[in-house]
Amino acid sequence: MRSSFLSESPCDEQHIHGFNPQSWLQVERGKLPKSSYSPSSIESLIKIAEPPVVPLYKPLDYVEVLSRIHEELEQCAPSERPGLYLIQSQVFRGLGEAKLRQRSLHSAWRCATTVHEKIVFGAWLRYEKRGEDIISDVLASCRKCCKEFGPLDVASEMPEGDFEILGSCDIGISLKVSPVVTFQIRDGKVTCNRCKIASLSIPFWSMLNGPFTESQLDLVDLSENGISLEGMRAVSEFSCTYSLEDLPLETLLEILVFANTFCCDRLKDACDRKLASFVSSRQDAVELMALAFEENAPVLAASCLQVFLQELPDCLNDEHVVSLFLSATEQQQCIMVGHASFLLYCLLSEVAMNIDPRTEATVCLSEKLVQLAVTPTQKQIAFHQLGCIRLLRKEYNEAEHQFSVAFSAGHVYSIAGLARIAGIRGRKGLAYEKLSSVITSSVPLGWMYMERSLYSEGDKKLGDLDKATELDPTLTYPYMYRAASLMRKKDARLALEEINRVLGFKLALECLELRICLYLALEDYKSAICDIHAILTLSPEYRMLEGRVAASKIGTLLGAHVEQWNTAECWLQLYERWSSVDDIGSLSVIYRMLESDAAKGVLYFRQSLLLLRLNCPEAAMRSLQLARQHAATEHERLVYEGWLLYDTGHCEEALQKAEESISIQRSFEAFFLKAYVLADSGVDPSYSATVISLLEDALKCPSDRLRKGQALNNLGGVYVDCEKLDAAADCYTSALKIRHTRAHQGLARVHFLRNNRDAAYEEMTKLIEKAKNNASAYEKRSEYCEREQTMTDLQIVTQLDPLRVYPYRYRAAVLMDSHKEKEAIAELTRAIAFKADLHLLHLRAAFHEHIGDVPSALRDCRAALSLDPNHQEMLELQKRVNSQEP
């Protein structure tokens, strides 16, 4: 399997060795008997790469770390907050919580106390949101400018210096000395006010008023000081007005050098600010940054830096830019980015790793980060990251040193890197001992057992992998290894069941790839191509088989060996899969349809809905942008723009787009969009009547049964909220008649509200039987049965989708009711170990408060508020717990 971090560089397909896809696709019976696979052929097809040692900050107890950061944020000076939010963002990155990470970076940007911090965090957020660039254009069409994270006016943002005005024009000048002085500039002369020029700096004051020959002269020759006549006139004017007019770049550069030579700080500052306006391109920035370093011009340097960072990641492919960052001395870093050097190089090294973690530039940027690390946490982050890069480059001695420093600084996860190096050197016993030591000396985590499994065999290995899954079911490697092992034993059914366990709740590309290989070994090409289409939808450039073959190539080969459908058949297949809540199957059908001449805008929109349901927001955004790009009409394009705006939090503008679309043509999608946005806003109960009217208008417009079923389902939900149960039941029943399967859940709710729990239970049972992905259906059914059956259903939910938090909360509450406090807290702790969830932390904090463990309650409160700082119930609980502290 291909690893996202420790993968080999892909080679050209014509140079692939030992791989012949066509040999797997012999469906003509007689060439390859079905199920004739042997262990050796399976071995060549199914290879499971070791899990990568990821370059992420992974503290042993992230709850404790988040709690400590939150406490420090409450007490620290404003200037310390951006750095703390950076560490918080690194914790969330290690947990895989992209939205929480972005919120932390946004908090750092919002509370930045210097222009350099604003530039760095603004660029970081812009980089994180680079897939949403289109939103700015769409907002502009609403006459709203999206300036957030855009370029700053650095000259106006940088604080003014406190410049001393030297001397006085009323004293200190001899009556015998002329009040003016003339400066000879080669063939020209500039006459200046002696007192004003002298006040520019101590050297000038001493030269013109002190015990020097020039102080008695009316004419001073400055021809050898590198300034032109025009430049000197500007200096003379500045000495009287303290402002510089608009001047050519060359003249400003002369004045800057002149100001530095004669220590004219105020003149230098004014010139520095003027020069900043000349930085309009990357080439300008490269040329002027060198001058800014040489002449100590911080405003100019910050402006150049901003241009570089606004062009991430592309600017790191420019060797001149990279050279500037790598060669910058400590003093030059201070000129460029003030005291935010660690923040800057943390950003640059991360972007460089995302481009290519093996390059020399990535190594050097990470080395810079290591040099800048001061606090133990900074050292953990920097040294571990560099260790991962060195490991990837097979520089084992250097990697071992970096991991050792990170581990000594407190980053226990770095032991995985040390063990990996020991294993590579053939010392598996030592690697096993290192991980065993960590397991016995701390609260064990899933990754520890997974890593230890790499250095054992047989039952011992499988035992560690099972323990890893028990402690952290989100780790994909254990499922993949077990599935591959079962396939080698010719137990294809169990192998598929094993990989399906993880794919049921986590759409990991490497797991889809493994399942494809299993299907290929079984000659189940129909299922294989379905997963190929899912991979290509999520990652169009994905490469399989250790990066040797493009997934699209295998898809093309498979396409010749599966049944082809015309447009009508495709719609029937999509309807069938959508109705059975088969999201991956639906993605595959849509992918096929997009390869034809079908209306692509509509299909990309449907694709985006499926991807959101599968919790793939980035891919969904990409599909929605493609829907906009391929919209057949103006009113259709406006609808997709509305969804783009809604999905990025611009509800008011989304409504505007829906109304524009309706004004052009009354369509199902435009009315549905408007109703959805209004219903979700929930600010005014009177909106319910409007939402009902809009959904009724939508249902009057032409559309297919898939979308009408959704509208009927939503309409039923609004009627339930308005306590109009008969109308709701009619909507759900109508939706079910056109096979909108999810309407069973709404109808069950109606039965329950009518005090008919048995009917509600039966309704949810129907959904469970029909839906391919049914974890949520089991969870909902658990609300309509007795406690014993509820516990059974929720146990099934946890098996199907361990990331759903309600079952853990329910089981913990039952244990608490039974006065089993320790078991209740342990149930929540089990889930919190791999799932950062506010509700789990909230409940555990309440349990800790109940048993009088105030420190633990306060820890959980602070950690939960790191996830949502404005959660009112958490704030109230924290206030109550705080009052109990001694």
N, C-alpha and C positions, 0 to 999 in steps of 0.2 A: 504494500500500500504506500501511497505517496504521503509524505508528511509535509505540512505547510512550512515548517521551519528547517527541518533537517533533511531536505530532499536533494537529490542530485540534480544537476542542471540537465534539462531536457536536450536530447540530441535530435538530429534530423531524422525524419521517419524513414528515409531511404537507407539509413545506417542502423536500423534496429536489428539487433541480433537475437536469435532464439525466440522470435515472436512472429507468429503467422496467424493473424486473426481469421483468415479465411478457413484455416483448418478447423476452427471451432464452429464454423457456420455451415457445415455440411449437412443440410437438412434432407438431402436426397437419401432416403433410407437405403441402406446397403453399403454406403461409403463409411459411415461411422455409426455403428449400432447405438441406439439410444441407451444412455446410462452405462456406456462402456468405459467410463473413466477409471483410471488406475491411480493409486497413491502417488506415483511418480509424476503423472500428468497434472494432477491436482497441485502438487508441490510447485511445479513450474508456473502454474496459473495463479495460485493464491499465496502471496507472500505478505506477511504482516511485518511492517517496519516497527522497530522499537519506538515507543512514544518519545517525542522530542523533549529535551530539557528546555523549557520555554524561558525566554528572557524577561520574565515578569516578576514583580514584587509580590511574594506570596508568604505573608507572615503566618506563623503557627496559629494564632488566635486573632483573626481579623476583627472580631467584635471588640476585643480589648484595644486594638490599635485605633479603630474608628472612635471608640469612646474617649481614648486619650486625646486624639486630635480635636474632637468636639469640645472637650474640656479646655484645651489650650486655646482654641478659637474664642471661647467665652472670656478668657482672662488676658490674652496677649495684647501687645501693642499693635495698632493697625498695620504697621510696616511688616509684621511677621505673618499676617494672615495669608497673603498669596502663596508663600512657601508651604504653609500647612495645607492649604487647599490642593497644592500640587501633590503632596504625599497622599492626601485622601484620594485624589484621582488615580494615583498609581495603585492603591488598594483595590479600587473598583475595577481597574483594568485587569488586575490579577484575578478578580472574581468573574470576569467576562461580562460585567455590567456596563455596557456601552453608554446607555442613557445617563446613568448615575455618574459615570466618568465625565461626560460632557457637562453635566450640571456643576460638578466640582470645578472644572476648568472655567465655566462661566462665572462661578462665584469668585474665583481667583482674579479673573478679568475685571469683574465689577468692583472689587475692593482693592485693586492695584493702586499703590501710592506713588508710583513713578511712571513716567512715560515709557520707560523701557519695559516694565512689566506689562503695561497696556499693549505695547507692540507685540511682545512675545506671546502672551495669552490670546490676544486677538487673532494672531496668525495661526496659533494652535487650533483654536475653535474653527477658523476658516478651513484649515486643513481637514479637521474631523468632519466638517459638513460639506466637503468638496463635491459630493454627489448631489447637493441641493442648490448648485449655482443657478439653476433655472428659476428658482423661486424669486430671485431678485428681479428677473425680467417679468415674471408674471405679476409681481407686486407693482412694478412700474406701470403696468397696464391698468392698474387700479389707482393710479396717481398717488402711490405710496412708495417712498424710497426706502429701501432696506440698507441703512448705513451701518448697522451693527457689524463690528469686526472689520469694517472698511478702513482705508488709510487714514491716519491721524494727521492733523496739521502740526507736525512735530515742533516747528519754531514757536508756535503759540502755546503749545502744551508744556514745553520745557520752562521751568521756573527761571525768572530773571535773577541775575546775580546782584549781589550787594556791592556796588562799585564805589570806592572812595574817590571823591573829587579832591585832588591835591592842590594845596596852596590857595592863595587868594589873590585876586587881581589888584587888590588895594595895598598889599604889603609885600615885602620881600623882593621887590624889583628896584634896583638902583635908579635914581633919577637920571643918571648919566647914560643908561641903557635905553635904546629905542623900544617903544611898546610893540613894535612889529619886528618880525624876523623873516628874512627871505631865504628860501631853500633853492639851491641850484640843482636842477635835474638835467644833467647833460647840457643841451643848448637852451633849455627853458628855465623859467623861474616861477616860484609860487610864493606869494607874500602871505604870511599868516600872523594872527594875533599871538604874540609871544606868550602871553599869560595863558591863553586858551590851549595852545599846543603843549605848553609845559604841564598843564593839569591832566594830560592824558596818561602820564605814567611817571614813576620815580626817575627812570633814566632820562626822560625828556626834561623833567624839572631840574635835575642835577646838571644836565648839559646846558640848559638855557639860563639857569639862575645860580648855578653853583660855581665852584672854583675851577672852571674849565675854560679853555681858550674860547670855545664857542659862545660862552655866556657874554663875552664882550664884543662879539661879532654881530653885524647886521645881516651878513650873508653866510649861510652854512651850506657846504657842498654835500649833497646826499646822492650823488650820481652813482656811487658804488653800492648802494643799498637795495638795488633790485626793484625800485618802484618807478613807475612812469609819471609823466607830468599829470596825466588825467587822474591817476591814483592819488597823487599828492594833493591835488585840488580837492578830491573827495575827502581826504583826511582832514584838510583845513576846514572844509565845510562841517564835517562831523564834530570837530573840536568846538564849534559854536552852537550846533543844533542837537548834537548827540543822536543823529539819525543819518542813515545812508540812503541816498537816492537809488533808483534802479540803475544798475551798472552792468556792463558786460562781464561774463564769467572770468575772463582773463584779468580784468581790473580788480575784481573782488579777490581773486587768488593772490595777486600782488599785495593787496592791502592786508590780507590775512597773514602772509609771511612777514610783512612790515610790522604789523601789530605784535606778532610774536617776538620779533627781533628787539623791539623797543618796549616790550612788556605792557602794551596798551590793552589791558583786559577788557575794558568797556568797548573799545573799537573792535577788538577781536570777537567779542560776543555778538555784536551787531553784524559783523561780516559773516560769522558762522551761521547766523540765522538767515541771512540773505542767500548764502550759498545753498542752503537746504532746499530752496525752491527750484534749483537747477537739476535735482535728481528726479528724472522722469522715466528712466529705463534702467534695465539691469546693467547695460554697458556703462551708462553714466555712473551708476552706483559703484561698479568695480573700480573705475578710474578715480572717482572722488573719495572712496573709502581709504585708498592708500594715502591721499593727501590729508584726509582727516586724521589718520594715525600720525602722520609726520608732524602735523601742525597742532595736534591735540584739539580737534574741533568736534566736541561731543554732539552738537545739534546736527551737523552735517553727517556724522557717523551714524547717528540714530536714524536719520532719514534714509541713508543708504541701506542700513539693516532692514528697515521696514520694507523697502522695495524687494530685497532678497526674500524675506519671509512671506510676503504676499504672493510670491511665485512658487511656493512649495507645492509639490515636491520637485518641480522641473529644475529649479535653480541648483539643486544638488547634483544635477547632471552636467553642470558647467564647471569645468576644472578651475577656472579663475575664481569663482565664488568659493568653491571648496578650499582652494589654496588660501584665501583670505581668512576663512574660519580656522583653518588648521595652523597657520603661521602666526596668528594673533598672540602676542605676548600678554602677560598679566595686565600690564599698563594699557595695552591696546584694547583688550577686552573691556577694561573699565571705561575707556573712551567710547567704545561702541555700545555697550549695554549696561553701563553703570555697575550696580551690585547684583545684577540678575544673570550673571554668567552661568550658574548652575542651571537655571531655568532654560536659558537659551540652548545650551548643549544637550540638555535632556530632550528637548524638542528635536534638535537636529539629528541626534543619534537615533532616535526612534524613527524618524522619517527615513533616514539612511538605511536602517534595518528593513523597513518595509519595501524599499526599492531593491536592495540586494544585501543580505547580511554578510556576504563573503568578501566584499570589496575592501581594499585598503583604506578607502575614505571612511567606511563605516567603522573600521578598527580605530582609526586615528581620532574620529569624533568621539568614540566611546572612551578612548584613552584620555581625551580632554575632560570628559565628564568625571572620570576617576580622579584626575588631578584636582578638580574643583569640589569634590565631595568632602564635606567637613563633619557633619553630624553622623552618628551611627546609622541612621536610616538612609541618608544619602549614600553612604558607603555600601550598604546592603544592596541598594538599587543599582549603583554604578558598577561595582565589582562583579556582581552576579551577571549583569547584562554583558559585560566584556568577556566574562568566562564562557558564556553561551556562544558568543561570536568566535572566540578562539577554539572552542570545541568543534564548532561547525567547520572551521578551517583546518582541523586536525593538528592544531598547535597545542599539543597536550600538556607540555610542561608549563606553558604560559597560562593555559586554561586552569590547570590545577592550582596555580598560585592565586588566580583571581577568585576561584570558588572558595579557596581556603580563607582568604581575607573576608569575603562576604559571610562565610559561615561563622568565622570568629567574631564578626560584628553583630551576629545574632540572626542571620538569615538561614534558618535551618533547611529550607528547601534546597539550598546550594549543595547539600550533601548528595543530592541526586547527581549533580555534575561530577563530584569527586568519586562517587561510586561508578559512574559511567566510565570515567577514565581508568579506574582500577580494572574494570571488566575488559576494556579494550586492550589493556596490557596483559591480559590473561590471568588476572588475580581476582577471579570471581568470588573466592572465599572471603577475601578482604572486603570486596564490595558488599557482599551479603552481611558481613559483620558490621560495617558502617551503618547500614540501614537498620539492622536489628537494634543497634545501640540507640538510634534515634527513636525507634518505636517504643522501647522500654523506658526511655528517659523523659518522654513527653506524652501528651494526649495523642494517641495515634490517629492519623488521617489516611484517607484512601490512597493518596499518591504514594505514601510510604510503602504500603504493601504492594502496590503496582510496580514500583521501582524495584523492590526486593525480589519480586517474581522473576525479574530478568536474569537473576543469578542462581536459579535453581531449576530443577526439572521435575517432571512427573506430578505426582499428587501434591508434593510440596509447592510446586509452582501454581497448580490449579487452586490450592487452598489459599494462597496469598491473593490470587486474582479474585476469588469469591469474596474474600474479606475486603478487598479494595472496592468491589461493587457494593457490598453491604454498607460501607462507610461513606462512599461517594458514588452513587449510581450514575453520575453524569460523565464519568471517565469512560471513553469509548474503547480504549485498547483491550480491557478485559473481555468485553463482548466479542470483539474481533478475533482475539486469540482463541477463545472457546469455540467460536463458530468455525474457524479454520481447522481447529483440531478435530471437531466433529466431522467435518467434511472429509478430512484425510482418513477417518475411520469409516467412510462411506455411509454416514448417517446424515443424509441430506436434509431430511425433515427437521431434525433437531438443530442442525446448523442454521437453517433459515429461521427457525423459531428464536434462536439465540440472537441473531443479528436484528431480527424484527423487534426484539425487546427494546433495543436502544433507539431504533428508527421510529418507534411508536411515539417518542416524545422529543427526540433530538434529530433534526434532519442534517446529520453530519455527512459531508461529501465523502470522506474516507469510508464511512460505513455503507453508503450507497454504492461506492465502487466495489467493495467487497461483495455486497449482495449481487451486483452484476456478475462478478466472477463466479459466484455460486450458481447463478442462473445459467451462465454459459457452460459451466461444467455439466449441468443437467440438461443442456440443450433446450432450455425454456427461453427462447429468443423473444417471445412476446413480452414476458415480464422483464427481461434484460433491457429491451429497448425503452420500456416505460421508465426505468430508473436512469437510463442514459439521458432521456429527455428532461428528467427532473434535474440532473446534474447540469446539463447545458442551460437550463433556465436559470439556475442559481449562479452558475459560473461559466459563461460561454467559452472561455479559453482554457478550461480545465484539462489537465493531462493525466492519463491513467498509467498504471503499471510502472510505478516508480518514475513517472514523468516521461516515459519513452514514447507514448502514443497519445495523440489528441483524442479526447472523448468524442469529438465530432466525427473523427475518422472511423471509430468503432461503430458509432451510430449509423454512418453511411453504409458500412458493411452489413450491419444487422437489418437495415431497412429493406434490403433486397430479399430478406428471408422471412418477412412477416406480411400479413395480409394488408393490402392497401385499401383505403376507404375514400369514397367520394365525399363531397361536402355534406350531403344529407346524412350519410352514414356517420360522419364525424360528429355532427350535431346530436344524433341519436346516442352515440357513444358518450359524448360529454354529458348529456342529460342523465344517462344511466349512472355514470360514475359520480356526478354531482349529487344525485339523489341518494346514493349509498354512502355519502360522505367519504369518498375515496379521493382525497386531495391530490396525492401523487399521480393517481390514474388520470384525474382531470387535467393536471399540468401536462401530462404526456399527450393527451388528445389535443389540447390547445397548441402545443408545440407543433404537432403534425399540421394543424390547420394553418398555422402561421407560415409553414413552408409552401402553402398553396397561394392562390390569388384571392383568398378570402379577405373580407374587410378587417384590416389589421388593427385599427383603432379599438374596435369593440373587443377583439380577442386579447390585446395587451391589457385592456382594462380588467377583463375577467381574470387574466393571469395575475394581476396585482392583487385582486381580492383573495385569491387562493394563497398567494405568498404571505399576505398579512395573517391569514388563518394559520399558516404554518410557522408563524413567528420568524419571518425573514424580511424585516422592514427595509433593509437596503435594497434587496432585489425587487421588492414591491415598488419602491420609489423609482427604480430604473424602469420597470414595466409601465408605470404610470406616465413617466416622461415619454416613453415610446408611444403610448396611447395618444398622448397630446400631439406628438410628431406626425402620427399616421391618421389623425382624425379626418374623416371624410367631409365634414361640414363645419362651418363656423360655430354653430350652436353645440355640436358635439365637442369641439375643442374647448369651448368655454366650460363645459361640464368637467372635463379632465383637469383643467386648470383649477377649478373649484376644489376638486379632491386633493390636488397637490397642495393647495393653500390650507385646506382643512387638516391634512395630515401633518403639516408643519406648524400648526397652532394659530393660523390666521383665519379665525372663524368669520369675522365680519366681512373680510374680503371674499371668502368662499361663498357666503350668501350673495354678495354682489355679483359674482360670476354666475350663480344659479339664476338669479333674476334676469341678467343679461341674456342668458341662453333662452329662458322662457319667453322673453320679449321678441326673440327671433322666431322661435318655434316651440310650441308646447310639446314637450317630450317626456317620456317616462323618467329618463335618467336625470333630467333637470329638476323635475318635481321631487324625485326621490332624494337628490342631493340636498335640496333646500329643507326638506322635511327632516332628514338625518341630522343636519347641522343644528337646526332649531331644537330638535328633541334632545340632542346631546348637550346643548348649552344649559338647559334646565334652570334658567334664571327666573322664569315666570310661569306659574301654573296655567295661566291663560294660553300659553303656547300650545297646550295639548289640543285644543280645538283647531288651531291653525295647522298643526302637524297632521291631524286626522284629515282635514280638508285637502292638504297637499298630497297625502298618500292616496286618497280617493281620486284626486285628479291624475296622479301617476297611473293608477290602475285603469283609467279610461283611455290611456294612450297605448299605442302599439308597443309590444315588447314580447320577449319569449317567456316561456313558463318558469325558467330558472329565476329570472329577475322578478316576475310577478309573484312567485312563491315567497321570495324574500320580502317584498312589499307587504303582502298579506300577513306574514309573520310579524313584521314590525308594527303594522296597524293593530294586530291583536295585542301586542305588548302595550301600546298606548291605551287601548280600551281597558286593559286590566288595571293600569295605573289610575284610570278614571273610574274604576269600579263598575264598568259596564261589561259584566261577565258574559252575558248572552251574545253581545256583539263580538266580543273577543273569541268566544267559542266558534262562532260562525266563520270568522277570519281564519282561525287555525284549521278548521275542518276544510275550508276551501283550499287552503294551502296544501293540505295533505292529499286532496283529490288530484292535484297536479304534481304530487310526489315531492313536495318540499319537506323532506324527512324531519328536519329540525323542528318543525311545527309540533311534533309530538311533545316536546318539552313545554311549549306554551300551553298546549291543551292540558297537560298534566297539572300545570299551575292553576288553571281554571278549576279543574276537579278538586284540587286541594283547597282552594278558597271557598268552594262549595261544601267543604267538610266531607269530601269523599276521597279519603287517602288511598283506599284500595284501587279506585279507578285511576288515580294519579300514578300509583305504582305500576299498574298494568300498562299505562300509556308510555311510561319511561322504559318499560321492558320491551315494548315494540321498537322504540328507538335503538335500544341496545342491540336488538336482533338485526336491525337493518343497517346500522352505521358501521363502517369499517374501522373508523377511529372513534371509539366509544368511551374513553376514560371520563369525559365530562358527563356523559349520560349516566354512568354508574354513580358518579358523585351526586348528580341531581336526584337520582332515584333514592339515594340514601336518606334523603329528607322525608320520604314518604313511607317509611317502614319502621318496624320496632327496632330497639337498640341492637339486638343480636344480629339482625339482618343488615342494619346500618353499618355495624362494624365489619361485616363480611364484604359489603359493597365497597367500603372505603379501603379495605385491604387490597381489593382488586384494583382500585384507582391507583394506589401507591405502586402496585406492581406494573401497571400499564404506563403510568406517568408519575414518577417520583418527584417531579418538580411542582406538582399541584399541592398547595400548602394546607388546604382545608382539612384533609384527612388527619394530618398530624395535630392540628389544633383541636379537632373533635376528640381524637383519642386521648390527648393530654387533658382535655376538660373532663372526660369521663373518669380518668385516673384521679384527677383532683377532687372530683365529687366523691370518690371512694376513699379519700384521705390518703392517697398514695402520692404524696407531694414529690418525693425524689423521682419516682417513675414518670410522673407527669412532666417534670422539668427535663428529664432525660429524653423523653419522646420529642420535645421541641428542640433540644440540643442536637439530636441526631439529624434533624432537617436543617437547622441553622448552619451546621458544619459545611454544607455544600450549597445552601440557598440563602442568599442575603435577602430577607423578606421582613418588611416592617411589621406585619401582623404577627409573625412568629416571635419577633423580638418584643413586641408589645405584650403579648400574652405571657411570655416568660418573665418579663419585668414585673407584671402583675402577680405572678406566682411567687417570685422572689420577695415582693413586698408582703404578700400574704403570710409567708413563713418568717418574716422579720429579717431577711437577708438584705439589708439596705444597700451595702456596697454593690452587690450583684444586680440589684434592681436599678440602681443609678447607672451602672455600666451599660445595661441593656437599653435604658432610656436614651442615653447619649448616642449609642450606636444607631438606634432606630431614628433619632433625629438627624443623624448624618444621611440617612436614606431619604427623609422628608422633613426638612427643618420647620415646616409650617403645620405639621400634623397636630390638630388641636387636642385630641385625646392624649397624645404622647406628651405634649407640653404640660397638660394638667397633671398627668401622672408624675412627670419629672418634678413639678413644683411640689406635689404632695410628698414624694419620696425625699426631696431635698430638705423639707421641713422636719424629717425624722432623723437626719444626720446629727450625730452628737457634736 
